[in-house]
């Protein structure tokens, strides 16, 4: 599809984005500087945090990626919505409160509280960094995608320009108050999805169930890629995942990945008590769940009105907005997508910067006991990690952002979750087991992605696109077996 | 005004400007005779650790001093009557509210005067207080020499970082209920996934105008929300009963 510069849409985009950022800053300032009658006070901290969780979590993948996947592959795309939410049940019931009780800065802090081991710290930091980078790539792909129809710039230029702006905002000023950016963004995203859904239903003239039912009953659907299938086939599993194990692998990675994402985990430290951590998670589940139900209508709406770009799945939602509400609505949705990317990138860069500045620089290398240097190192880290993500984002042209995030989930679930679960709940866990588990999960998941069909096409050595179903059990197995072996050795030594 | 009735409110967060203000306020109360009211406001601000670090650096709180202890010691040395107030809420709002409630004659506070973008992001507490209160405000801005001398003098008041004690997790009724709910949900999710992967025909069955696959997916989404709300209700009730937050 050819895109040309749309001056009105672009001007609106800039204005709306500026207003959004300004409101975020204002909200953060208010809490400090406004007098008592403006401020809601202490009672809502878990509410703010809960919506901020949603803001952190609902990245470009959820908004741009899932809508695209549903428009292109029907049911298989919706599986992402189901899995992305299901992961929060693990976070709520197993991780949230326990995790809040221990640790104080990063994932590594939580893991070393048992072992006081520098090597565990280093492993956790490396894992945090890797997952953050893999999660950043799709955000950059999303950034490049939205700029295309807006300014008519080529994708690569879009990634570099928008990526650089986002990193600049985060690294210079944003570190002071990202929580409120996430909070505002979480609301905006819900608002956007709700508005688009209403728009789809009004323009199509159907009720919500009738709309979906109409698509299922359609005997001939021409998919964006040009294939002709019946509505029944489109809304059943199998269009994207030809291999059933790929479907299962994705489902497992999404379910177990959420609770192991470093940028989500560090947010648990922002609330004062474990019960606040739990309440925040409940708010997040409500907001995120509502959003994912709406994604079905965004995706199917893009298919129904045929507002998609066959070359770029990620544009389905913005193009749908353009069709329904014209340039103004298109600009609004694009700036919300931008705010979404900005917010998620902020959270990810903070997690990565924490790993380098706190875990590696301050704790592992034992340098500097004063905060100033840590802050400088974290800003440098943020820029460095951001640049890596931009380069990889340019290379990932044409990939669906939700698919890419699915890979980050698989890595997080393989490398981090076995360590977190075992440290929290199993007293026999040994230091070597944690090290081995993190290394195994990290290396196996990345190696399998490198030899997957995504990167090697038909000559792939590994048949599945998502490595989760192999690498997650492997991570758990190594952690458990090494712990048991170490336990036996310990008994013999006695 | 009669000597001895003068009341000064001193908000402190342990930052260097606040410590400078403390010194000034103690001297003032000593001269006028009266009482020093020391206020600390706890901010209910959900912040990530790096955000906190960034903010502390800008506001000159990089070394965390215990503002209350510092004021106590200083007041003790100078024989000044002191009263402590600890509030929770928005900083500026609580300062104004406390000043009005306690009917003080003056507020003495430090200004970190954060500059540039950080100042824009954080706002100026002293500015906000001056704007919104009818009470006189004295703002202390320490210069480079003051900062160095305060750092030297306040060394004894650095708050030690406390290593968190490793707690026991995994016992108690709440955890068991959580675990049971988790397994119930995991089972449902697994069943759905296995059907989606290996028995697509079942998910294609038409029902209520749509198909089983969509109904199942929606059910999983709604039951996640339901489980979250139920679990939270149960856990909050347990906490209320046992009195532990």
Interface residues (C-beta under 8 A of the other chain):
Chain A: X25 X28 X29 X30 X31 X32 X33 X34 X35 X36 X37 X38 X39 X41 X42 X45 X48 X49 X52 X75 X78 X79 X81 X82 X85 X86 X88 X89 X90 X92 X93 X94 X97 X98 X101 X102 X103 X104 X105 X106 X113 X114 X172 X173 X175 X176 X177 X178 X179 X209 X210 X212 X213 X216 X232 X233 X235 X236 X237 X238 X241 X244 X245 X247 X248 X251 X252 X255 X266 X267 X269 X270 X271 X272 X273 X274 X275 X278 X279 X281 X282 X285 X286 X289 X292 X293 X296 X347 X350 X353 X354 X357 X358 X370 X371 X372 X374 X375 X378 X424 X425
Chain B: X43 X44 X45 X46 X47 X48 X49 X50 X51 X53 X54 X55 X56 X57 X58 X62 X63 X88 X89 X90 X91 X92 X93 X94 X96 X97 X117 X118 X120 X121 X122 X123 X124 X125 X127 X128 X132 X164 X166 X167 X169 X170 X178 X179 X181 X182 X185 X186 X189 X192 X193 X194 X196 X197 X198 X200 X203 X204 X206 X208 X209 X210 X211 X213 X214 X217 X218 X220 X221 X222 X224 X225 X227 X228 X229 X231 X232 X235 X236 X239 X245
